[in-house]
Amino acid sequence: MRWFLVLLLLGLPQVGWKGQERVPLNAAEANAVVDSIGQEFYQARFKFDPAYASSKGFSDFDDRLTTYAPRKVGGFVRRIKRLQATLERFHEDSLSMDSWIDFNALSSEMATQVLVLEELELWRKSPLLYSNACISGIYYLVLRPDTESSTNLALRLEAIPEVVANARGNLTRPVRLHCEVASAGLKDFLPFLEGITDVDARTIEGAREALAGFAAFLDSLAPTADENFALGRSDFVRLLETRNLVRESPEDLMTYAERILNDAWDRRGAYGEDRPGTMIDTTGVGELTRDDIKRYIAAETESALVFVKREDLATVPVNAILEIVETPAFLRNLVPGYAYEPPAPLDSDERGL
């Protein structure tokens, strides 16, 4: 398959990306290109992020962890860009429907990795990448039903000090909230680590000391770390676009709630169950209007914000006017839970999350 792909692509003229026509292929050839590049990309990603490979059920890299060493990050990004250039050389209309879906998913995933690793450089900002690599990497081996080898688990535990050492050197622009969340996660994980019995005690102790030291290091970083989230609004929207192939801006909770209510009322009205624009009130007071529901949601949102501030659950600027926005599921390891969004200046569309 690989030789077929090389010979096929050698015969394609060099064409551009935007505004230039790509080369059409027959369906079998186009599908083969996507399949081969997909295999090469995911093999490279599994090698770069072994914990991710374990999460997908692939055990070839169960004996290592990602360190996010600058050389490895750069090498992975360069490889992705070479694969992207290959995809851009033929017309996607050549594909079958199934391969067209694979093509778009693959393009989206590669663009996301380049954006996160090269442009946003989250490996310099987010300690969550390192803590999650260690924690998830161990969890997957211990809890995955088909994993019986303690050798890989021991090797992965032995790799933790190297991950931590790279994290200490790489985190040149840490984010305060990520430091706090990563530290809390590491401290919660330590009792689980100490409960592992089928690995040499010295290996366990070495991993435990490294992770405990990393948590203490993050605690020392937090007071002076960046109080903003890792993503500004423009980067947040770009990541939504590349990851989900959507062009809509992220919705705030009130806008989202109103859209859901409108959809629900439209469906209820279509079936004639209730008058459109009203909702049955189970309290016996009378019918609830759309505005009643919106006021209720607004009060709940404000109550949540007050709680977040009072309990110091997140870093919130003093005297800031805040708007709570929902974080998409795929971003919650980067922007945990919910995020605040300061309003934009009147002459700018740039807002920091």
C-alpha angles and dihedrals in degrees: 000000000000093000090047090053093049093050091045095051094045086065095054120095118237109262134173133246112235121041096358127103118251127218117266118224132186114267096256093052094045093047090050091053092053093045093049095045091046091054092048094047096049092044088054092046093048089051091048094045110027093175088059089051090052090050089057093050097256112134102185091102101036090119097066146043133216116261099186088226108178092241092053093045091051093047093050093049092049090051092051091051091052090052091047090054090054093051090050093059100074135051113260091213085077090072130096115243094260093049091044088059090047090048093055094043090050093047090049094049093049093047090050093053092050092047094048098042104033110023101030094028092206089170085072094046111034122063086185089080090061098039092047091049091055098039097042092041091059096039093054094053096044097043103033107106096220095052113099104148116102089188094075091045091053092048092049091049089050089054093058096085089055091050090050093047091053091046091055090052098040102046096089095143105032123182115230099222091048090052090053095046094045092049092050091049093051093050091050090050098053096079090053090050092051090053094064107109107173096070129075111276093231090057091051092048093049091053092044093051092048094051094043089050090048091053090051090048091053090049088055091049097048100076093058100029124113110286093206123086119260093255130058118210095262092050090045091055092045091052091050089051097048096040100042101023090234130132100200120110117243113273126231117233095258094051090046092048092049091051092050091048092050091050091048094049092047090055093046091047092049090058093045093235096129138000111277110253096031135084131204111259112219092190094073094238095110139269117334115226127212090258090054090055092046091051090050092051091047091053091049091049092050090048090053091049092051090051092049091052095044094049095041090234092150139015107264122179114242115260092000120152102233136199118193113224128187117247115224113243095246091056099048093097087058101035105023120216110327131353135212122232119201111217117261123251112258093250097046139061092200115108129167118231 
